[in-house]
Amino acid sequence: MEITGFFKSGRLQVIPRKQKAKDALFDALIDHFEFGRDYTEKKVNEILAAVYDDYAILRRYLVDTGRLERDPYGHHYWRAEKED
């Protein structure tokens, strides 16, 4: 699915409403994170803030959809392994 229409000058303008478009967006966003690397919450926020002002909602979506995992305290994040 094409998601470029949701961006302007490299910044996300709006989170899509349709689930298919959201999934495509979240798949693109998770590519900003490397497998096997540990990220602090601050670093996750920095990465997502470069894309969208409300980085916290993007972080929550990535965690809730299982693309990004975190420790129980929210201090450490990592990219979830792909399921086959």
mmCIF file of the N, C-alpha and C atoms, coordinates in Angstrom:
data_MODEL
# 
_entry.id   MODEL 
# 
loop_
_atom_site.group_PDB 
_atom_site.id 
_atom_site.type_symbol 
_atom_site.label_atom_id 
_atom_site.label_alt_id 
_atom_site.label_comp_id 
_atom_site.label_asym_id 
_atom_site.label_entity_id 
_atom_site.label_seq_id 
_atom_site.pdbx_PDB_ins_code 
_atom_site.Cartn_x 
_atom_site.Cartn_y 
_atom_site.Cartn_z 
_atom_site.occupancy 
_atom_site.B_iso_or_equiv 
_atom_site.pdbx_formal_charge 
_atom_site.auth_seq_id 
_atom_site.auth_comp_id 
_atom_site.auth_asym_id 
_atom_site.auth_atom_id 
_atom_site.pdbx_PDB_model_num 
ATOM 1   N N  . MET A 1 1  ? 0.839  -1.180  0.000  1.00 0.00 ? 1  MET A N  1 
ATOM 2   C CA . MET A 1 1  ? 0.000  0.000   0.000  1.00 0.00 ? 1  MET A CA 1 
ATOM 3   C C  . MET A 1 1  ? 0.883  1.242   0.000  1.00 0.00 ? 1  MET A C  1 
ATOM 4   N N  . GLU A 1 2  ? 0.523  2.225   -0.730 1.00 0.00 ? 2  GLU A N  1 
ATOM 5   C CA . GLU A 1 2  ? 1.258  3.478   -0.845 1.00 0.00 ? 2  GLU A CA 1 
ATOM 6   C C  . GLU A 1 2  ? 0.912  4.397   0.325  1.00 0.00 ? 2  GLU A C  1 
ATOM 7   N N  . ILE A 1 3  ? 1.941  4.853   1.044  1.00 0.00 ? 3  ILE A N  1 
ATOM 8   C CA . ILE A 1 3  ? 1.698  5.712   2.207  1.00 0.00 ? 3  ILE A CA 1 
ATOM 9   C C  . ILE A 1 3  ? 2.286  7.108   2.031  1.00 0.00 ? 3  ILE A C  1 
ATOM 10  N N  . THR A 1 4  ? 2.899  7.383   0.904  1.00 0.00 ? 4  THR A N  1 
ATOM 11  C CA . THR A 1 4  ? 3.554  8.680   0.710  1.00 0.00 ? 4  THR A CA 1 
ATOM 12  C C  . THR A 1 4  ? 2.572  9.842   0.811  1.00 0.00 ? 4  THR A C  1 
ATOM 13  N N  . GLY A 1 5  ? 1.313  9.617   0.540  1.00 0.00 ? 5  GLY A N  1 
ATOM 14  C CA . GLY A 1 5  ? 0.311  10.670  0.624  1.00 0.00 ? 5  GLY A CA 1 
ATOM 15  C C  . GLY A 1 5  ? 0.084  11.190  2.040  1.00 0.00 ? 5  GLY A C  1 
ATOM 16  N N  . PHE A 1 6  ? 0.544  10.435  3.020  1.00 0.00 ? 6  PHE A N  1 
ATOM 17  C CA . PHE A 1 6  ? 0.394  10.850  4.411  1.00 0.00 ? 6  PHE A CA 1 
ATOM 18  C C  . PHE A 1 6  ? 1.575  11.700  4.892  1.00 0.00 ? 6  PHE A C  1 
ATOM 19  N N  . PHE A 1 7  ? 2.564  11.873  4.014  1.00 0.00 ? 7  PHE A N  1 
ATOM 20  C CA . PHE A 1 7  ? 3.777  12.605  4.358  1.00 0.00 ? 7  PHE A CA 1 
ATOM 21  C C  . PHE A 1 7  ? 3.896  13.895  3.555  1.00 0.00 ? 7  PHE A C  1 
ATOM 22  N N  . LYS A 1 8  ? 4.552  14.877  4.157  1.00 0.00 ? 8  LYS A N  1 
ATOM 23  C CA . LYS A 1 8  ? 4.890  16.115  3.477  1.00 0.00 ? 8  LYS A CA 1 
ATOM 24  C C  . LYS A 1 8  ? 6.281  16.513  3.957  1.00 0.00 ? 8  LYS A C  1 
ATOM 25  N N  . SER A 1 9  ? 7.187  16.686  3.029  1.00 0.00 ? 9  SER A N  1 
ATOM 26  C CA . SER A 1 9  ? 8.576  17.036  3.352  1.00 0.00 ? 9  SER A CA 1 
ATOM 27  C C  . SER A 1 9  ? 9.189  16.051  4.349  1.00 0.00 ? 9  SER A C  1 
ATOM 28  N N  . GLY A 1 10 ? 8.868  14.772  4.175  1.00 0.00 ? 10 GLY A N  1 
ATOM 29  C CA . GLY A 1 10 ? 9.433  13.733  5.022  1.00 0.00 ? 10 GLY A CA 1 
ATOM 30  C C  . GLY A 1 10 ? 8.806  13.580  6.390  1.00 0.00 ? 10 GLY A C  1 
ATOM 31  N N  . ARG A 1 11 ? 7.770  14.358  6.682  1.00 0.00 ? 11 ARG A N  1 
ATOM 32  C CA . ARG A 1 11 ? 7.102  14.295  7.981  1.00 0.00 ? 11 ARG A CA 1 
ATOM 33  C C  . ARG A 1 11 ? 5.687  13.763  7.825  1.00 0.00 ? 11 ARG A C  1 
ATOM 34  N N  . LEU A 1 12 ? 5.312  12.891  8.714  1.00 0.00 ? 12 LEU A N  1 
ATOM 35  C CA . LEU A 1 12 ? 3.963  12.347  8.744  1.00 0.00 ? 12 LEU A CA 1 
ATOM 36  C C  . LEU A 1 12 ? 2.989  13.461  9.117  1.00 0.00 ? 12 LEU A C  1 
ATOM 37  N N  . GLN A 1 13 ? 1.966  13.642  8.314  1.00 0.00 ? 13 GLN A N  1 
ATOM 38  C CA . GLN A 1 13 ? 0.978  14.696  8.559  1.00 0.00 ? 13 GLN A CA 1 
ATOM 39  C C  . GLN A 1 13 ? -0.206 14.194  9.369  1.00 0.00 ? 13 GLN A C  1 
ATOM 40  N N  . VAL A 1 14 ? -0.587 12.960  9.141  1.00 0.00 ? 14 VAL A N  1 
ATOM 41  C CA . VAL A 1 14 ? -1.744 12.381  9.830  1.00 0.00 ? 14 VAL A CA 1 
ATOM 42  C C  . VAL A 1 14 ? -1.588 10.859  9.860  1.00 0.00 ? 14 VAL A C  1 
ATOM 43  N N  . ILE A 1 15 ? -2.022 10.255  10.945 1.00 0.00 ? 15 ILE A N  1 
ATOM 44  C CA . ILE A 1 15 ? -2.031 8.798   11.035 1.00 0.00 ? 15 ILE A CA 1 
ATOM 45  C C  . ILE A 1 15 ? -3.272 8.319   10.304 1.00 0.00 ? 15 ILE A C  1 
ATOM 46  N N  . PRO A 1 16 ? -3.097 7.415   9.354  1.00 0.00 ? 16 PRO A N  1 
ATOM 47  C CA . PRO A 1 16 ? -4.248 6.943   8.576  1.00 0.00 ? 16 PRO A CA 1 
ATOM 48  C C  . PRO A 1 16 ? -5.322 6.313   9.464  1.00 0.00 ? 16 PRO A C  1 
ATOM 49  N N  . ARG A 1 17 ? -6.545 6.378   8.995  1.00 0.00 ? 17 ARG A N  1 
ATOM 50  C CA . ARG A 1 17 ? -7.661 5.773   9.736  1.00 0.00 ? 17 ARG A CA 1 
ATOM 51  C C  . ARG A 1 17 ? -7.852 4.302   9.390  1.00 0.00 ? 17 ARG A C  1 
ATOM 52  N N  . LYS A 1 18 ? -7.657 3.981   8.110  1.00 0.00 ? 18 LYS A N  1 
ATOM 53  C CA . LYS A 1 18 ? -7.891 2.596   7.677  1.00 0.00 ? 18 LYS A CA 1 
ATOM 54  C C  . LYS A 1 18 ? -6.757 1.700   8.149  1.00 0.00 ? 18 LYS A C  1 
ATOM 55  N N  . GLN A 1 19 ? -7.137 0.520   8.629  1.00 0.00 ? 19 GLN A N  1 
ATOM 56  C CA . GLN A 1 19 ? -6.167 -0.400  9.220  1.00 0.00 ? 19 GLN A CA 1 
ATOM 57  C C  . GLN A 1 19 ? -5.091 -0.813  8.235  1.00 0.00 ? 19 GLN A C  1 
ATOM 58  N N  . LYS A 1 20 ? -5.440 -1.039  6.992  1.00 0.00 ? 20 LYS A N  1 
ATOM 59  C CA . LYS A 1 20 ? -4.457 -1.459  5.988  1.00 0.00 ? 20 LYS A CA 1 
ATOM 60  C C  . LYS A 1 20 ? -3.381 -0.382  5.813  1.00 0.00 ? 20 LYS A C  1 
ATOM 61  N N  . ALA A 1 21 ? -3.792 0.866   5.790  1.00 0.00 ? 21 ALA A N  1 
ATOM 62  C CA . ALA A 1 21 ? -2.848 1.978   5.660  1.00 0.00 ? 21 ALA A CA 1 
ATOM 63  C C  . ALA A 1 21 ? -2.010 2.128   6.933  1.00 0.00 ? 21 ALA A C  1 
ATOM 64  N N  . LYS A 1 22 ? -2.631 1.932   8.096  1.00 0.00 ? 22 LYS A N  1 
ATOM 65  C CA . LYS A 1 22 ? -1.887 1.979   9.355  1.00 0.00 ? 22 LYS A CA 1 
ATOM 66  C C  . LYS A 1 22 ? -0.808 0.909   9.371  1.00 0.00 ? 22 LYS A C  1 
ATOM 67  N N  . ASP A 1 23 ? -1.175 -0.304  8.976  1.00 0.00 ? 23 ASP A N  1 
ATOM 68  C CA . ASP A 1 23 ? -0.204 -1.400  8.955  1.00 0.00 ? 23 ASP A CA 1 
ATOM 69  C C  . ASP A 1 23 ? 0.967  -1.075  8.037  1.00 0.00 ? 23 ASP A C  1 
ATOM 70  N N  . ALA A 1 24 ? 0.689  -0.498  6.890  1.00 0.00 ? 24 ALA A N  1 
ATOM 71  C CA . ALA A 1 24 ? 1.756  -0.116  5.965  1.00 0.00 ? 24 ALA A CA 1 
ATOM 72  C C  . ALA A 1 24 ? 2.646  0.962   6.585  1.00 0.00 ? 24 ALA A C  1 
ATOM 73  N N  . LEU A 1 25 ? 2.041  1.917   7.257  1.00 0.00 ? 25 LEU A N  1 
ATOM 74  C CA . LEU A 1 25 ? 2.799  2.966   7.933  1.00 0.00 ? 25 LEU A CA 1 
ATOM 75  C C  . LEU A 1 25 ? 3.685  2.372   9.023  1.00 0.00 ? 25 LEU A C  1 
ATOM 76  N N  . PHE A 1 26 ? 3.125  1.518   9.860  1.00 0.00 ? 26 PHE A N  1 
ATOM 77  C CA . PHE A 1 26 ? 3.891  0.946   10.959 1.00 0.00 ? 26 PHE A CA 1 
ATOM 78  C C  . PHE A 1 26 ? 5.006  0.038   10.442 1.00 0.00 ? 26 PHE A C  1 
ATOM 79  N N  . ASP A 1 27 ? 4.763  -0.659  9.334  1.00 0.00 ? 27 ASP A N  1 
ATOM 80  C CA . ASP A 1 27 ? 5.815  -1.471  8.719  1.00 0.00 ? 27 ASP A CA 1 
ATOM 81  C C  . ASP A 1 27 ? 6.963  -0.585  8.241  1.00 0.00 ? 27 ASP A C  1 
ATOM 82  N N  . ALA A 1 28 ? 6.636  0.582   7.712  1.00 0.00 ? 28 ALA A N  1 
ATOM 83  C CA . ALA A 1 28 ? 7.676  1.518   7.266  1.00 0.00 ? 28 ALA A CA 1 
ATOM 84  C C  . ALA A 1 28 ? 8.420  2.114   8.459  1.00 0.00 ? 28 ALA A C  1 
ATOM 85  N N  . LEU A 1 29 ? 7.704  2.445   9.515  1.00 0.00 ? 29 LEU A N  1 
ATOM 86  C CA . LEU A 1 29 ? 8.335  3.047   10.692 1.00 0.00 ? 29 LEU A CA 1 
ATOM 87  C C  . LEU A 1 29 ? 9.268  2.084   11.414 1.00 0.00 ? 29 LEU A C  1 
ATOM 88  N N  . ILE A 1 30 ? 8.883  0.827   11.481 1.00 0.00 ? 30 ILE A N  1 
ATOM 89  C CA . ILE A 1 30 ? 9.713  -0.126  12.215 1.00 0.00 ? 30 ILE A CA 1 
ATOM 90  C C  . ILE A 1 30 ? 11.053 -0.331  11.521 1.00 0.00 ? 30 ILE A C  1 
ATOM 91  N N  . ASP A 1 31 ? 11.124 -0.012  10.243 1.00 0.00 ? 31 ASP A N  1 
ATOM 92  C CA . ASP A 1 31 ? 12.391 -0.133  9.524  1.00 0.00 ? 31 ASP A CA 1 
ATOM 93  C C  . ASP A 1 31 ? 13.430 0.883   9.991  1.00 0.00 ? 31 ASP A C  1 
ATOM 94  N N  . HIS A 1 32 ? 13.033 1.835   10.818 1.00 0.00 ? 32 HIS A N  1 
ATOM 95  C CA . HIS A 1 32 ? 13.977 2.778   11.416 1.00 0.00 ? 32 HIS A CA 1 
ATOM 96  C C  . HIS A 1 32 ? 14.754 2.147   12.577 1.00 0.00 ? 32 HIS A C  1 
ATOM 97  N N  . PHE A 1 33 ? 14.369 0.920   12.954 1.00 0.00 ? 33 PHE A N  1 
ATOM 98  C CA . PHE A 1 33 ? 14.984 0.226   14.077 1.00 0.00 ? 33 PHE A CA 1 
ATOM 99  C C  . PHE A 1 33 ? 15.673 -1.043  13.588 1.00 0.00 ? 33 PHE A C  1 
ATOM 100 N N  . GLU A 1 34 ? 16.843 -1.311  14.143 1.00 0.00 ? 34 GLU A N  1 
ATOM 101 C CA . GLU A 1 34 ? 17.626 -2.476  13.751 1.00 0.00 ? 34 GLU A CA 1 
ATOM 102 C C  . GLU A 1 34 ? 17.296 -3.673  14.639 1.00 0.00 ? 34 GLU A C  1 
ATOM 103 N N  . PHE A 1 35 ? 17.343 -4.858  14.035 1.00 0.00 ? 35 PHE A N  1 
ATOM 104 C CA . PHE A 1 35 ? 17.202 -6.084  14.815 1.00 0.00 ? 35 PHE A CA 1 
ATOM 105 C C  . PHE A 1 35 ? 18.430 -6.242  15.701 1.00 0.00 ? 35 PHE A C  1 
ATOM 106 N N  . GLY A 1 36 ? 18.228 -6.757  16.906 1.00 0.00 ? 36 GLY A N  1 
ATOM 107 C CA . GLY A 1 36 ? 19.332 -7.060  17.805 1.00 0.00 ? 36 GLY A CA 1 
ATOM 108 C C  . GLY A 1 36 ? 19.926 -5.855  18.516 1.00 0.00 ? 36 GLY A C  1 
ATOM 109 N N  . ARG A 1 37 ? 19.326 -4.724  18.376 1.00 0.00 ? 37 ARG A N  1 
ATOM 110 C CA . ARG A 1 37 ? 19.828 -3.517  19.038 1.00 0.00 ? 37 ARG A CA 1 
ATOM 111 C C  . ARG A 1 37 ? 18.863 -3.103  20.136 1.00 0.00 ? 37 ARG A C  1 
ATOM 112 N N  . ASP A 1 38 ? 19.413 -2.666  21.249 1.00 0.00 ? 38 ASP A N  1 
ATOM 113 C CA . ASP A 1 38 ? 18.633 -2.191  22.392 1.00 0.00 ? 38 ASP A CA 1 
ATOM 114 C C  . ASP A 1 38 ? 18.532 -0.671  22.306 1.00 0.00 ? 38 ASP A C  1 
ATOM 115 N N  . TYR A 1 39 ? 17.320 -0.139  22.472 1.00 0.00 ? 39 TYR A N  1 
ATOM 116 C CA . TYR A 1 39 ? 17.080 1.298   22.410 1.00 0.00 ? 39 TYR A CA 1 
ATOM 117 C C  . TYR A 1 39 ? 16.511 1.783   23.739 1.00 0.00 ? 39 TYR A C  1 
ATOM 118 N N  . THR A 1 40 ? 16.960 2.934   24.184 1.00 0.00 ? 40 THR A N  1 
ATOM 119 C CA . THR A 1 40 ? 16.338 3.559   25.343 1.00 0.00 ? 40 THR A CA 1 
ATOM 120 C C  . THR A 1 40 ? 15.037 4.203   24.882 1.00 0.00 ? 40 THR A C  1 
ATOM 121 N N  . GLU A 1 41 ? 14.169 4.507   25.823 1.00 0.00 ? 41 GLU A N  1 
ATOM 122 C CA . GLU A 1 41 ? 12.932 5.193   25.463 1.00 0.00 ? 41 GLU A CA 1 
ATOM 123 C C  . GLU A 1 41 ? 13.253 6.549   24.823 1.00 0.00 ? 41 GLU A C  1 
ATOM 124 N N  . LYS A 1 42 ? 14.264 7.203   25.333 1.00 0.00 ? 42 LYS A N  1 
ATOM 125 C CA . LYS A 1 42 ? 14.664 8.498   24.776 1.00 0.00 ? 42 LYS A CA 1 
ATOM 126 C C  . LYS A 1 42 ? 15.070 8.367   23.312 1.00 0.00 ? 42 LYS A C  1 
ATOM 127 N N  . LYS A 1 43 ? 15.824 7.338   22.980 1.00 0.00 ? 43 LYS A N  1 
ATOM 128 C CA . LYS A 1 43 ? 16.262 7.137   21.592 1.00 0.00 ? 43 LYS A CA 1 
ATOM 129 C C  . LYS A 1 43 ? 15.079 6.790   20.688 1.00 0.00 ? 43 LYS A C  1 
ATOM 130 N N  . VAL A 1 44 ? 14.182 5.950   21.177 1.00 0.00 ? 44 VAL A N  1 
ATOM 131 C CA . VAL A 1 44 ? 12.973 5.630   20.403 1.00 0.00 ? 44 VAL A CA 1 
ATOM 132 C C  . VAL A 1 44 ? 12.202 6.915   20.121 1.00 0.00 ? 44 VAL A C  1 
ATOM 133 N N  . ASN A 1 45 ? 12.054 7.748   21.147 1.00 0.00 ? 45 ASN A N  1 
ATOM 134 C CA . ASN A 1 45 ? 11.338 9.015   20.985 1.00 0.00 ? 45 ASN A CA 1 
ATOM 135 C C  . ASN A 1 45 ? 12.025 9.911   19.953 1.00 0.00 ? 45 ASN A C  1 
ATOM 136 N N  . GLU A 1 46 ? 13.345 9.981   19.994 1.00 0.00 ? 46 GLU A N  1 
ATOM 137 C CA . GLU A 1 46 ? 14.090 10.798  19.021 1.00 0.00 ? 46 GLU A CA 1 
ATOM 138 C C  . GLU A 1 46 ? 13.855 10.319  17.594 1.00 0.00 ? 46 GLU A C  1 
ATOM 139 N N  . ILE A 1 47 ? 13.911 9.021   17.402 1.00 0.00 ? 47 ILE A N  1 
ATOM 140 C CA . ILE A 1 47 ? 13.720 8.446   16.066 1.00 0.00 ? 47 ILE A CA 1 
ATOM 141 C C  . ILE A 1 47 ? 12.318 8.762   15.552 1.00 0.00 ? 47 ILE A C  1 
ATOM 142 N N  . LEU A 1 48 ? 11.314 8.558   16.395 1.00 0.00 ? 48 LEU A N  1 
ATOM 143 C CA . LEU A 1 48 ? 9.933  8.778   15.973 1.00 0.00 ? 48 LEU A CA 1 
ATOM 144 C C  . LEU A 1 48 ? 9.577  10.252  15.879 1.00 0.00 ? 48 LEU A C  1 
ATOM 145 N N  . ALA A 1 49 ? 10.183 11.100  16.709 1.00 0.00 ? 49 ALA A N  1 
ATOM 146 C CA . ALA A 1 49 ? 9.924  12.545  16.662 1.00 0.00 ? 49 ALA A CA 1 
ATOM 147 C C  . ALA A 1 49 ? 10.421 13.151  15.358 1.00 0.00 ? 49 ALA A C  1 
ATOM 148 N N  . ALA A 1 50 ? 11.386 12.511  14.731 1.00 0.00 ? 50 ALA A N  1 
ATOM 149 C CA . ALA A 1 50 ? 11.876 12.989  13.434 1.00 0.00 ? 50 ALA A CA 1 
ATOM 150 C C  . ALA A 1 50 ? 10.832 12.793  12.337 1.00 0.00 ? 50 ALA A C  1 
ATOM 151 N N  . VAL A 1 51 ? 9.834  11.947  12.626 1.00 0.00 ? 51 VAL A N  1 
ATOM 152 C CA . VAL A 1 51 ? 8.795  11.632  11.653 1.00 0.00 ? 51 VAL A CA 1 
ATOM 153 C C  . VAL A 1 51 ? 7.467  12.320  11.976 1.00 0.00 ? 51 VAL A C  1 
ATOM 154 N N  . TYR A 1 52 ? 7.152  12.439  13.276 1.00 0.00 ? 52 TYR A N  1 
ATOM 155 C CA . TYR A 1 52 ? 5.821  12.916  13.678 1.00 0.00 ? 52 TYR A CA 1 
ATOM 156 C C  . TYR A 1 52 ? 5.913  13.565  15.056 1.00 0.00 ? 52 TYR A C  1 
ATOM 157 N N  . ASP A 1 53 ? 5.200  14.658  15.246 1.00 0.00 ? 53 ASP A N  1 
ATOM 158 C CA . ASP A 1 53 ? 5.261  15.380  16.521 1.00 0.00 ? 53 ASP A CA 1 
ATOM 159 C C  . ASP A 1 53 ? 4.790  14.538  17.704 1.00 0.00 ? 53 ASP A C  1 
ATOM 160 N N  . ASP A 1 54 ? 3.729  13.765  17.521 1.00 0.00 ? 54 ASP A N  1 
ATOM 161 C CA . ASP A 1 54 ? 3.215  12.932  18.609 1.00 0.00 ? 54 ASP A CA 1 
ATOM 162 C C  . ASP A 1 54 ? 3.910  11.563  18.561 1.00 0.00 ? 54 ASP A C  1 
ATOM 163 N N  . TYR A 1 55 ? 5.200  11.572  18.896 1.00 0.00 ? 55 TYR A N  1 
ATOM 164 C CA . TYR A 1 55 ? 6.004  10.354  18.838 1.00 0.00 ? 55 TYR A CA 1 
ATOM 165 C C  . TYR A 1 55 ? 5.508  9.303   19.824 1.00 0.00 ? 55 TYR A C  1 
ATOM 166 N N  . ALA A 1 56 ? 4.892  9.727   20.922 1.00 0.00 ? 56 ALA A N  1 
ATOM 167 C CA . ALA A 1 56 ? 4.423  8.774   21.932 1.00 0.00 ? 56 ALA A CA 1 
ATOM 168 C C  . ALA A 1 56 ? 3.331  7.865   21.377 1.00 0.00 ? 56 ALA A C  1 
ATOM 169 N N  . ILE A 1 57 ? 2.445  8.425   20.557 1.00 0.00 ? 57 ILE A N  1 
ATOM 170 C CA . ILE A 1 57 ? 1.382  7.588   19.978 1.00 0.00 ? 57 ILE A CA 1 
ATOM 171 C C  . ILE A 1 57 ? 1.970  6.590   18.978 1.00 0.00 ? 57 ILE A C  1 
ATOM 172 N N  . LEU A 1 58 ? 2.980  7.021   18.239 1.00 0.00 ? 58 LEU A N  1 
ATOM 173 C CA . LEU A 1 58 ? 3.629  6.091   17.308 1.00 0.00 ? 58 LEU A CA 1 
ATOM 174 C C  . LEU A 1 58 ? 4.332  4.973   18.075 1.00 0.00 ? 58 LEU A C  1 
ATOM 175 N N  . ARG A 1 59 ? 5.011  5.337   19.165 1.00 0.00 ? 59 ARG A N  1 
ATOM 176 C CA . ARG A 1 59 ? 5.681  4.327   19.989 1.00 0.00 ? 59 ARG A CA 1 
ATOM 177 C C  . ARG A 1 59 ? 4.662  3.335   20.529 1.00 0.00 ? 59 ARG A C  1 
ATOM 178 N N  . ARG A 1 60 ? 3.537  3.837   21.011 1.00 0.00 ? 60 ARG A N  1 
ATOM 179 C CA . ARG A 1 60 ? 2.486  2.972   21.548 1.00 0.00 ? 60 ARG A CA 1 
ATOM 180 C C  . ARG A 1 60 ? 1.946  2.035   20.474 1.00 0.00 ? 60 ARG A C  1 
ATOM 181 N N  . TYR A 1 61 ? 1.680  2.570   19.279 1.00 0.00 ? 61 TYR A N  1 
ATOM 182 C CA . TYR A 1 61 ? 1.193  1.728   18.179 1.00 0.00 ? 61 TYR A CA 1 
ATOM 183 C C  . TYR A 1 61 ? 2.203  0.632   17.836 1.00 0.00 ? 61 TYR A C  1 
ATOM 184 N N  . LEU A 1 62 ? 3.475  0.981   17.774 1.00 0.00 ? 62 LEU A N  1 
ATOM 185 C CA . LEU A 1 62 ? 4.492  -0.020  17.424 1.00 0.00 ? 62 LEU A CA 1 
ATOM 186 C C  . LEU A 1 62 ? 4.578  -1.115  18.474 1.00 0.00 ? 62 LEU A C  1 
ATOM 187 N N  . VAL A 1 63 ? 4.436  -0.743  19.737 1.00 0.00 ? 63 VAL A N  1 
ATOM 188 C CA . VAL A 1 63 ? 4.436  -1.741  20.809 1.00 0.00 ? 63 VAL A CA 1 
ATOM 189 C C  . VAL A 1 63 ? 3.149  -2.564  20.773 1.00 0.00 ? 63 VAL A C  1 
ATOM 190 N N  . ASP A 1 64 ? 2.023  -1.890  20.663 1.00 0.00 ? 64 ASP A N  1 
ATOM 191 C CA . ASP A 1 64 ? 0.729  -2.592  20.676 1.00 0.00 ? 64 ASP A CA 1 
ATOM 192 C C  . ASP A 1 64 ? 0.562  -3.551  19.512 1.00 0.00 ? 64 ASP A C  1 
ATOM 193 N N  . THR A 1 65 ? 1.181  -3.250  18.381 1.00 0.00 ? 65 THR A N  1 
ATOM 194 C CA . THR A 1 65 ? 1.059  -4.128  17.213 1.00 0.00 ? 65 THR A CA 1 
ATOM 195 C C  . THR A 1 65 ? 2.148  -5.194  17.174 1.00 0.00 ? 65 THR A C  1 
ATOM 196 N N  . GLY A 1 66 ? 3.008  -5.209  18.194 1.00 0.00 ? 66 GLY A N  1 
ATOM 197 C CA . GLY A 1 66 ? 4.021  -6.253  18.292 1.00 0.00 ? 66 GLY A CA 1 
ATOM 198 C C  . GLY A 1 66 ? 5.240  -6.037  17.421 1.00 0.00 ? 66 GLY A C  1 
ATOM 199 N N  . ARG A 1 67 ? 5.385  -4.869  16.853 1.00 0.00 ? 67 ARG A N  1 
ATOM 200 C CA . ARG A 1 67 ? 6.557  -4.588  16.015 1.00 0.00 ? 67 ARG A CA 1 
ATOM 201 C C  . ARG A 1 67 ? 7.760  -4.174  16.854 1.00 0.00 ? 67 ARG A C  1 
ATOM 202 N N  . LEU A 1 68 ? 7.472  -3.560  17.989 1.00 0.00 ? 68 LEU A N  1 
ATOM 203 C CA . LEU A 1 68 ? 8.502  -3.102  18.910 1.00 0.00 ? 68 LEU A CA 1 
ATOM 204 C C  . LEU A 1 68 ? 8.163  -3.696  20.273 1.00 0.00 ? 68 LEU A C  1 
ATOM 205 N N  . GLU A 1 69 ? 9.170  -4.244  20.935 1.00 0.00 ? 69 GLU A N  1 
ATOM 206 C CA . GLU A 1 69 ? 8.950  -4.809  22.266 1.00 0.00 ? 69 GLU A CA 1 
ATOM 207 C C  . GLU A 1 69 ? 9.685  -3.952  23.287 1.00 0.00 ? 69 GLU A C  1 
ATOM 208 N N  . ARG A 1 70 ? 9.256  -4.078  24.535 1.00 0.00 ? 70 ARG A N  1 
ATOM 209 C CA . ARG A 1 70 ? 9.888  -3.303  25.594 1.00 0.00 ? 70 ARG A CA 1 
ATOM 210 C C  . ARG A 1 70 ? 9.915  -4.093  26.886 1.00 0.00 ? 70 ARG A C  1 
ATOM 211 N N  . ASP A 1 71 ? 10.798 -3.665  27.789 1.00 0.00 ? 71 ASP A N  1 
ATOM 212 C CA . ASP A 1 71 ? 10.817 -4.304  29.095 1.00 0.00 ? 71 ASP A CA 1 
ATOM 213 C C  . ASP A 1 71 ? 9.594  -3.825  29.884 1.00 0.00 ? 71 ASP A C  1 
ATOM 214 N N  . PRO A 1 72 ? 9.280  -4.467  30.995 1.00 0.00 ? 72 PRO A N  1 
ATOM 215 C CA . PRO A 1 72 ? 8.068  -4.100  31.748 1.00 0.00 ? 72 PRO A CA 1 
ATOM 216 C C  . PRO A 1 72 ? 8.045  -2.660  32.254 1.00 0.00 ? 72 PRO A C  1 
ATOM 217 N N  . TYR A 1 73 ? 9.204  -2.040  32.338 1.00 0.00 ? 73 TYR A N  1 
ATOM 218 C CA . TYR A 1 73 ? 9.290  -0.682  32.866 1.00 0.00 ? 73 TYR A CA 1 
ATOM 219 C C  . TYR A 1 73 ? 9.346  0.385   31.780 1.00 0.00 ? 73 TYR A C  1 
ATOM 220 N N  . GLY A 1 74 ? 9.444  -0.036  30.522 1.00 0.00 ? 74 GLY A N  1 
ATOM 221 C CA . GLY A 1 74 ? 9.497  0.908   29.419 1.00 0.00 ? 74 GLY A CA 1 
ATOM 222 C C  . GLY A 1 74 ? 10.827 1.611   29.283 1.00 0.00 ? 74 GLY A C  1 
ATOM 223 N N  . HIS A 1 75 ? 11.876 1.030   29.856 1.00 0.00 ? 75 HIS A N  1 
ATOM 224 C CA . HIS A 1 75 ? 13.205 1.652   29.780 1.00 0.00 ? 75 HIS A CA 1 
ATOM 225 C C  . HIS A 1 75 ? 13.989 1.183   28.566 1.00 0.00 ? 75 HIS A C  1 
ATOM 226 N N  . HIS A 1 76 ? 13.753 -0.054  28.134 1.00 0.00 ? 76 HIS A N  1 
ATOM 227 C CA . HIS A 1 76 ? 14.497 -0.632  27.018 1.00 0.00 ? 76 HIS A CA 1 
ATOM 228 C C  . HIS A 1 76 ? 13.531 -1.174  25.974 1.00 0.00 ? 76 HIS A C  1 
ATOM 229 N N  . TYR A 1 77 ? 13.838 -0.872  24.732 1.00 0.00 ? 77 TYR A N  1 
ATOM 230 C CA . TYR A 1 77 ? 13.013 -1.285  23.594 1.00 0.00 ? 77 TYR A CA 1 
ATOM 231 C C  . TYR A 1 77 ? 13.894 -2.009  22.588 1.00 0.00 ? 77 TYR A C  1 
ATOM 232 N N  . TRP A 1 78 ? 13.289 -2.900  21.815 1.00 0.00 ? 78 TRP A N  1 
ATOM 233 C CA . TRP A 1 78 ? 13.994 -3.583  20.747 1.00 0.00 ? 78 TRP A CA 1 
ATOM 234 C C  . TRP A 1 78 ? 12.990 -3.981  19.674 1.00 0.00 ? 78 TRP A C  1 
ATOM 235 N N  . ARG A 1 79 ? 13.509 -4.136  18.477 1.00 0.00 ? 79 ARG A N  1 
ATOM 236 C CA . ARG A 1 79 ? 12.654 -4.526  17.360 1.00 0.00 ? 79 ARG A CA 1 
ATOM 237 C C  . ARG A 1 79 ? 12.303 -5.999  17.522 1.00 0.00 ? 79 ARG A C  1 
ATOM 238 N N  . ALA A 1 80 ? 11.040 -6.301  17.414 1.00 0.00 ? 80 ALA A N  1 
ATOM 239 C CA . ALA A 1 80 ? 10.564 -7.669  17.557 1.00 0.00 ? 80 ALA A CA 1 
ATOM 240 C C  . ALA A 1 80 ? 11.031 -8.507  16.373 1.00 0.00 ? 80 ALA A C  1 
ATOM 241 N N  . GLU A 1 81 ? 11.338 -9.757  16.654 1.00 0.00 ? 81 GLU A N  1 
ATOM 242 C CA . GLU A 1 81 ? 11.716 -10.678 15.580 1.00 0.00 ? 81 GLU A CA 1 
ATOM 243 C C  . GLU A 1 81 ? 10.497 -10.963 14.726 1.00 0.00 ? 81 GLU A C  1 
ATOM 244 N N  . LYS A 1 82 ? 10.745 -11.113 13.451 1.00 0.00 ? 82 LYS A N  1 
ATOM 245 C CA . LYS A 1 82 ? 9.639  -11.395 12.517 1.00 0.00 ? 82 LYS A CA 1 
ATOM 246 C C  . LYS A 1 82 ? 9.128  -12.805 12.739 1.00 0.00 ? 82 LYS A C  1 
ATOM 247 N N  . GLU A 1 83 ? 7.815  -12.919 12.685 1.00 0.00 ? 83 GLU A N  1 
ATOM 248 C CA . GLU A 1 83 ? 7.194  -14.239 12.785 1.00 0.00 ? 83 GLU A CA 1 
ATOM 249 C C  . GLU A 1 83 ? 6.955  -14.767 11.381 1.00 0.00 ? 83 GLU A C  1 
ATOM 250 N N  . ASP A 1 84 ? 7.208  -16.050 11.192 1.00 0.00 ? 84 ASP A N  1 
ATOM 251 C CA . ASP A 1 84 ? 6.977  -16.662 9.867  1.00 0.00 ? 84 ASP A CA 1 
ATOM 252 C C  . ASP A 1 84 ? 5.561  -17.098 9.675  1.00 0.00 ? 84 ASP A C  1 
# 
